[in-house]
Amino acid sequence: MRARGLPVPEPHSLLYGHIPLMKSLKENLPKDAHDTYVHRKLTMNWQKYFPRQKECPPTSPDTCFQLIQQTAQPRHSMFSLNPGFSLKNLPSQTPIMIEEVDIFAQQLKEQAGQDGTFGDLYNLFDRTVALTFDIITRVSLDLRVREQTQGPTPILKALRALVGHILRTNLLPQIKSRLQPDASSEKTVIDLAVKEYKSESGNKNRQPSPDFIDTVISQLKLFMLAGHDTTAQAICWVLYEITNGGPFQSLRLHPLGSTHRRGSRGFSFVCDGTTYPTDDSVIWTSPTAVHLRADLWPQVMEFLPERFLVAEGHPLHPVKNAWRPFELGNTRCIGEELAMIEMKLVLALTMRELDFCFDWKGWNTLQRRTAPPDSVDGEHIYRVGNGIGSVKDKLPTRIKLR
């Protein structure tokens, strides 16, 4: 690669490859820290890891634009459920979301202490998971599982235990009920998918085929898994950072999504005059890397809500295509609008009446931990695990009424 003029991160060994690099990147990180922090460290210290380069290697908005917007590489189709997550449909689901968020807010108030004091410690992430799962099942299927008040429910347990036959058994009857002429709603994700399916065929009486139902179930499993865990974690980070910033700032510092695309012989992208062939490669766009480039985001680690308020041309105004927590182009998350509505409703129904204390010290004492607490960049609350991951210790929290 170096002989072809392409940047190679260091240290690199002819014998061990980039194992020494990974060791360096993971130094001083807790064992349970999410791989996101490896991306962060590589980007924020690129001069150390790419000492031969004059600029940060291709983690730019422009290279992401070339990959997934300008010459979008193929991805698995999810067309059939798109209408249900559109801005045209979601306002009709707002009363449902308000009802569930109100339950969430009332449960938080019950955790508050007496006479304006902070209440007992509990794990906020578990509460946000229950909230977002209740919302995604109602919006998708018009199915009220009551995870917040009666959980853990069979569907969430099936999702956690075996995302396959058991979940299909639970979902199939509800999907079939939505196919009946007298179904009570016409605005769920399933209803709109069936409507589009019939519209494309030109036959309003056409019944969905077994293949269509299989496709819907496979996509629902994905949306229910990704659509509640990611949003639950995003809500935690928003509440954690809210005193200093806001939802856009939180999503910039704690983006949860990324995308992989398979390269091809006919596609190369260009960055700073260097051409990068993609044949026989997997390309990973990392919003974390783009969001933490100091040359793109002045005062990169500071919470500056005005970044998203100033006019275009202002030094703080985000560079085009640089803000991408839900990705862009043909990889854009179709649940973006739903997630943003959920986060805004949570803020509206909690922050006016509640104060939050994220008490990792109290939690460590409660767990009888004697070792020094782990931290990332001085923060004891950080992202952990693999894949979507979670928040450290599920975000131990105390609540008080204002």
C-alpha positions as CSV (number, residue, x, y, z in Angstrom):
1,M,0.0,0.0,0.0
2,R,2.8,2.4,0.9
3,A,4.5,1.7,-2.4
4,R,1.3,2.7,-4.2
5,G,1.2,6.0,-2.2
6,L,-1.5,5.0,0.2
7,P,-1.3,5.8,3.9
8,V,-0.4,3.0,6.3
9,P,-1.0,3.4,10.0
10,E,1.9,2.8,12.3
11,P,3.2,0.8,14.1
12,H,3.2,-2.0,11.5
13,S,5.1,-5.3,11.6
14,L,5.9,-7.5,8.7
15,L,5.4,-10.5,11.0
16,Y,2.4,-9.3,13.2
17,G,0.7,-6.9,10.8
18,H,-1.3,-4.3,12.7
19,I,-1.5,-6.2,16.0
20,P,1.0,-3.7,17.6
21,L,-1.2,-0.8,16.3
22,M,-4.3,-2.3,17.9
23,K,-2.3,-2.8,21.2
24,S,-1.3,0.9,21.1
25,L,-4.9,2.1,20.3
26,K,-6.3,0.0,23.2
27,E,-3.7,1.2,25.8
28,N,-5.3,3.1,28.7
29,L,-8.8,2.1,27.6
30,P,-10.9,-0.1,29.9
31,K,-11.3,-3.7,28.9
32,D,-15.1,-3.2,28.4
33,A,-14.7,0.0,26.3
34,H,-16.5,0.0,23.0
35,D,-14.5,-0.1,19.8
36,T,-15.8,3.4,19.1
37,Y,-13.0,4.7,21.3
38,V,-10.4,3.1,19.1
39,H,-11.8,5.1,16.2
40,R,-11.8,8.2,18.4
41,K,-8.2,7.7,19.4
42,L,-7.0,7.0,15.9
43,T,-8.7,10.1,14.5
44,M,-7.8,12.6,17.3
45,N,-4.2,11.4,17.3
46,W,-3.7,10.8,13.6
47,Q,-0.4,12.6,13.5
48,K,1.0,9.8,15.8
49,Y,-0.4,6.9,13.8
50,F,0.1,8.4,10.4
51,P,3.4,10.3,10.9
52,R,4.2,10.3,7.1
53,Q,0.9,12.2,6.3
54,K,0.4,15.9,6.3
55,E,-3.4,15.6,6.7
56,C,-5.8,13.2,8.4
57,P,-6.3,10.1,6.1
58,P,-9.7,9.5,4.5
59,T,-12.2,10.0,7.2
60,S,-13.7,13.1,5.6
61,P,-17.2,14.1,4.8
62,D,-16.3,14.1,1.1
63,T,-15.0,10.5,1.0
64,C,-18.2,9.4,2.8
65,F,-20.2,11.4,0.2
66,Q,-18.5,9.6,-2.6
67,L,-19.1,6.2,-1.1
68,I,-22.8,6.4,-0.1
69,Q,-24.2,9.4,-1.9
70,Q,-22.5,10.3,-5.1
71,T,-21.7,6.8,-6.3
72,A,-23.7,4.8,-3.8
73,Q,-22.5,1.2,-3.4
74,P,-25.2,-1.5,-3.3
75,R,-27.0,-2.3,0.0
76,H,-29.7,-4.7,1.0
77,S,-33.1,-3.3,0.1
78,M,-35.5,-2.2,2.8
79,F,-37.9,-0.4,0.6
80,S,-41.0,-2.2,1.8
81,L,-41.1,-0.6,5.3
82,N,-39.9,2.9,4.4
83,P,-43.3,4.6,4.2
84,G,-44.1,3.8,7.8
85,F,-41.1,5.7,9.0
86,S,-41.6,8.8,6.8
87,L,-42.3,12.3,8.0
88,K,-45.6,12.1,6.3
89,N,-46.8,9.2,8.5
90,L,-45.0,9.7,11.8
91,P,-47.1,12.7,13.0
92,S,-50.1,10.4,13.1
93,Q,-48.2,8.2,15.6
94,T,-47.3,11.1,17.9
95,P,-50.2,10.5,20.3
96,I,-49.0,7.0,20.8
97,M,-45.4,8.2,21.5
98,I,-46.6,10.9,23.9
99,E,-48.6,8.2,25.8
100,E,-45.6,6.0,26.2
101,V,-43.2,8.8,27.0
102,D,-45.6,10.1,29.7
103,I,-45.5,6.6,31.3
104,F,-41.7,6.9,31.3
105,A,-41.8,10.4,32.8
106,Q,-44.2,9.3,35.5
107,Q,-42.0,6.4,36.4
108,L,-39.0,8.7,36.7
109,K,-40.9,11.0,39.0
110,E,-41.7,8.0,41.2
111,Q,-37.9,7.5,41.6
112,A,-37.4,11.0,43.0
113,G,-36.6,11.5,46.7
114,Q,-38.8,13.3,49.2
115,D,-38.8,17.0,49.8
116,G,-36.6,17.9,46.8
117,T,-33.9,15.3,47.5
118,F,-32.4,12.8,45.1
119,G,-34.0,9.3,45.2
120,D,-32.4,5.9,45.2
121,L,-30.0,4.7,42.5
122,Y,-31.4,2.8,39.6
123,N,-30.3,2.0,36.0
124,L,-31.7,4.5,33.5
125,F,-30.8,2.4,30.5
126,D,-33.2,-0.3,31.4
127,R,-36.0,2.2,31.6
128,T,-35.2,3.7,28.2
129,V,-35.0,0.3,26.6
130,A,-38.5,-0.5,27.9
131,L,-39.8,2.9,26.6
132,T,-38.3,2.5,23.1
133,F,-39.4,-1.1,22.8
134,D,-43.0,-0.1,23.7
135,I,-42.9,2.6,21.0
136,I,-41.4,0.5,18.2
137,T,-43.9,-2.3,18.6
138,R,-46.8,0.1,18.6
139,V,-45.6,2.1,15.6
140,S,-44.6,-1.0,13.7
141,L,-47.4,-3.4,14.5
142,D,-50.1,-1.5,16.5
143,L,-49.1,-4.0,19.2
144,R,-49.0,-2.8,22.8
145,V,-46.7,-5.0,24.8
146,R,-46.5,-2.8,27.9
147,E,-42.8,-3.4,28.5
148,Q,-42.6,-0.4,30.8
149,T,-45.3,-1.6,33.1
150,Q,-45.4,-5.4,32.7
151,G,-42.0,-6.3,31.4
152,P,-40.0,-8.3,30.7
153,T,-42.5,-9.3,28.0
154,P,-42.3,-12.5,25.8
155,I,-41.4,-10.6,22.6
156,L,-38.5,-8.7,24.2
157,K,-37.3,-11.9,25.9
158,A,-37.5,-13.7,22.5
159,L,-35.6,-10.9,20.8
160,R,-32.9,-11.1,23.4
161,A,-32.7,-14.9,23.5
162,L,-33.2,-16.0,19.9
163,V,-33.8,-13.6,17.1
164,G,-35.3,-16.3,14.8
165,H,-38.0,-18.9,15.2
166,I,-39.3,-17.8,18.6
167,L,-39.6,-14.2,17.5
168,R,-41.2,-15.2,14.2
169,T,-43.8,-17.2,16.2
170,N,-44.6,-14.2,18.2
171,L,-44.8,-11.7,15.3
172,L,-46.5,-13.8,12.6
173,P,-50.1,-13.7,14.2
174,Q,-49.9,-9.9,14.6
175,I,-48.7,-9.4,11.0
176,K,-51.5,-11.6,9.7
177,S,-54.0,-9.6,11.7
178,R,-52.8,-6.5,9.9
179,L,-53.6,-8.1,6.6
180,Q,-57.3,-8.4,7.3
181,P,-59.7,-5.9,5.7
182,D,-61.1,-4.9,9.1
183,A,-57.7,-4.1,10.7
184,S,-58.1,-1.2,13.1
185,S,-55.3,1.0,11.8
186,E,-54.0,2.0,8.5
187,K,-50.9,3.9,9.7
188,T,-48.6,1.3,11.2
189,V,-45.4,0.3,9.4
190,I,-47.0,-3.0,8.4
191,D,-50.2,-1.4,7.1
192,L,-48.3,1.0,4.9
193,A,-45.9,-1.7,3.6
194,V,-48.9,-3.8,2.5
195,K,-50.5,-0.8,0.9
196,E,-47.4,-0.1,-1.1
197,Y,-47.0,-3.8,-2.0
198,K,-50.6,-3.8,-3.5
199,S,-50.1,-0.4,-5.2
200,E,-47.0,-1.6,-7.0
201,S,-48.8,-4.7,-8.2
202,G,-51.8,-2.7,-9.5
203,N,-54.1,-5.0,-7.6
204,K,-55.7,-3.7,-4.4
205,N,-57.1,-7.2,-3.7
206,R,-53.7,-8.9,-3.9
207,Q,-52.8,-10.8,-0.8
208,P,-49.1,-10.6,0.3
209,S,-47.1,-13.7,-0.7
210,P,-45.2,-15.9,1.7
211,D,-41.9,-14.3,0.4
212,F,-43.3,-10.9,1.2
213,I,-44.2,-11.9,4.7
214,D,-40.8,-13.5,5.2
215,T,-39.2,-10.2,4.1
216,V,-41.3,-8.2,6.4
217,I,-40.5,-10.4,9.4
218,S,-36.8,-10.3,8.7
219,Q,-36.9,-6.5,8.5
220,L,-39.1,-6.1,11.6
221,K,-36.6,-8.2,13.5
222,L,-33.9,-5.8,12.4
223,F,-35.9,-2.6,13.2
224,M,-37.1,-3.9,16.5
225,L,-33.6,-4.8,17.6
226,A,-31.8,-1.7,16.2
227,G,-34.8,0.6,16.6
228,H,-35.1,0.3,20.4
229,D,-31.5,-0.4,21.6
230,T,-29.9,2.5,19.6
231,T,-32.6,5.0,20.5
232,A,-32.6,3.9,24.2
233,Q,-28.8,4.5,24.3
234,A,-29.2,7.8,22.5
235,I,-31.8,9.0,25.0
236,C,-29.3,8.1,27.8
237,W,-26.6,10.1,26.2
238,V,-28.9,13.1,25.6
239,L,-30.0,13.2,29.2
240,Y,-26.4,12.8,30.3
241,E,-25.1,15.7,28.2
242,I,-28.2,17.9,28.3
243,T,-26.9,20.4,30.9
244,N,-24.1,21.3,28.5
245,G,-25.5,20.8,25.1
246,G,-28.5,19.3,23.3
247,P,-29.5,16.4,21.2
248,F,-27.5,17.3,18.1
249,Q,-24.4,17.8,20.3
250,S,-25.0,14.5,22.0
251,L,-25.4,12.7,18.8
252,R,-22.2,14.3,17.5
253,L,-20.1,13.0,20.4
254,H,-21.9,9.7,20.8
255,P,-23.0,8.5,17.4
256,L,-24.3,5.0,17.5
257,G,-24.4,4.1,13.8
258,S,-22.0,3.3,11.0
259,T,-22.1,1.5,7.8
260,H,-20.1,-1.1,5.9
261,R,-20.0,-1.3,2.1
262,R,-18.4,-3.8,-0.2
263,G,-16.0,-2.2,-2.6
264,S,-15.7,-3.1,-6.3
265,R,-13.2,-3.0,-9.1
266,G,-15.1,-0.1,-10.8
267,F,-15.2,2.2,-7.8
268,S,-12.4,4.2,-6.2
269,F,-12.7,7.3,-4.1
270,V,-10.3,10.2,-4.0
271,C,-9.1,12.1,-1.0
272,D,-6.6,15.0,-1.0
273,G,-5.4,13.9,-4.4
274,T,-4.9,10.2,-3.5
275,T,-7.0,7.6,-5.2
276,Y,-8.1,4.7,-3.1
277,P,-9.2,1.6,-5.0
278,T,-11.8,-0.5,-3.2
279,D,-11.7,-3.8,-5.1
280,D,-11.8,-6.8,-2.7
281,S,-12.3,-4.4,0.2
282,V,-14.8,-3.7,2.9
283,I,-15.3,0.1,3.5
284,W,-16.4,1.3,6.9
285,T,-17.7,4.8,7.3
286,S,-17.3,5.9,10.9
287,P,-19.4,8.9,12.1
288,T,-17.2,8.9,15.3
289,A,-14.1,9.6,13.2
290,V,-15.8,12.3,11.1
291,H,-17.5,14.0,14.2
292,L,-14.2,14.3,16.1
293,R,-11.9,15.8,13.5
294,A,-10.7,19.1,15.0
295,D,-10.2,20.6,11.6
296,L,-13.9,20.1,10.9
297,W,-15.3,21.0,14.3
298,P,-13.7,23.9,16.1
299,Q,-13.4,23.2,19.9
300,V,-14.2,19.7,19.0
301,M,-14.8,18.3,22.4
302,E,-16.9,21.2,23.7
303,F,-20.6,21.4,23.8
304,L,-21.5,24.4,21.6
305,P,-25.2,24.3,20.7
306,E,-24.7,27.3,18.6
307,R,-22.9,25.1,16.0
308,F,-26.4,24.2,14.8
309,L,-27.8,27.7,15.1
310,V,-25.3,29.9,13.3
311,A,-25.7,30.8,9.7
312,E,-23.9,29.0,6.9
313,G,-20.4,30.5,6.5
314,H,-19.9,31.0,10.2
315,P,-16.7,29.1,11.5
316,L,-18.9,27.0,13.8
317,H,-21.4,26.0,11.2
318,P,-21.0,22.2,10.4
319,V,-19.3,21.4,7.1
320,K,-21.6,19.9,4.6
321,N,-22.1,16.1,5.1
322,A,-20.0,16.2,8.3
323,W,-22.9,15.6,10.7
324,R,-24.0,12.0,10.0
325,P,-25.1,10.1,13.2
326,F,-27.8,8.4,11.2
327,E,-25.6,8.3,8.1
328,L,-26.7,9.8,4.8
329,G,-27.6,8.8,1.2
330,N,-28.8,5.3,0.6
331,T,-27.5,4.2,3.9
332,R,-29.5,6.7,5.9
333,C,-31.3,5.1,8.8
334,I,-35.0,5.0,8.0
335,G,-35.8,5.3,11.7
336,E,-34.0,8.6,12.1
337,E,-37.2,10.7,12.3
338,L,-38.8,8.4,14.8
339,A,-35.7,8.4,17.0
340,M,-35.5,12.2,16.9
341,I,-39.2,12.5,17.8
342,E,-38.7,10.1,20.7
343,M,-35.7,12.0,22.1
344,K,-37.5,15.4,21.8
345,L,-40.6,14.1,23.6
346,V,-38.4,12.6,26.4
347,L,-36.7,16.0,26.9
348,A,-40.0,17.9,26.8
349,L,-41.7,15.7,29.4
350,T,-38.8,15.2,31.8
351,M,-36.3,18.1,31.8
352,R,-38.8,20.8,33.0
353,E,-39.7,18.9,36.2
354,L,-36.7,16.6,36.9
355,D,-33.0,16.9,37.8
356,F,-30.7,14.0,37.1
357,C,-27.6,12.9,39.0
358,F,-25.5,10.2,37.3
359,D,-23.9,8.8,40.3
360,W,-21.1,6.3,39.4
361,K,-19.5,6.8,42.8
362,G,-22.7,5.7,44.6
363,W,-23.0,2.7,42.2
364,N,-19.5,1.6,42.8
365,T,-20.1,1.7,46.5
366,L,-23.4,-0.2,46.1
367,Q,-21.6,-2.8,44.1
368,R,-18.8,-3.0,46.7
369,R,-16.1,-2.3,44.2
370,T,-12.7,-1.5,45.7
371,A,-10.6,-1.1,42.5
372,P,-10.2,2.4,41.0
373,P,-13.1,3.1,38.7
374,D,-12.5,2.7,34.9
375,S,-12.8,5.8,32.8
376,V,-12.4,7.1,29.2
377,D,-11.0,10.5,28.8
378,G,-11.7,11.2,32.4
379,E,-15.4,10.2,32.1
380,H,-16.6,7.3,34.2
381,I,-19.7,6.9,32.2
382,Y,-18.8,5.6,28.7
383,R,-20.0,3.2,26.0
384,V,-19.3,-0.5,26.6
385,G,-19.7,-3.8,24.9
386,N,-19.8,-4.9,21.2
387,G,-22.1,-4.0,18.3
388,I,-24.6,-1.4,19.5
389,G,-23.3,-1.8,23.0
390,S,-24.6,-0.1,26.1
391,V,-23.8,2.6,28.6
392,K,-21.4,1.7,31.4
393,D,-23.3,0.1,34.3
394,K,-26.6,1.0,32.4
395,L,-26.2,4.6,33.5
396,P,-26.7,4.6,37.3
397,T,-29.0,7.5,38.0
398,R,-30.7,9.4,40.9
399,I,-33.8,11.7,40.3
400,K,-35.2,14.7,42.2
401,L,-38.2,16.9,41.5
402,R,-37.5,20.5,40.7
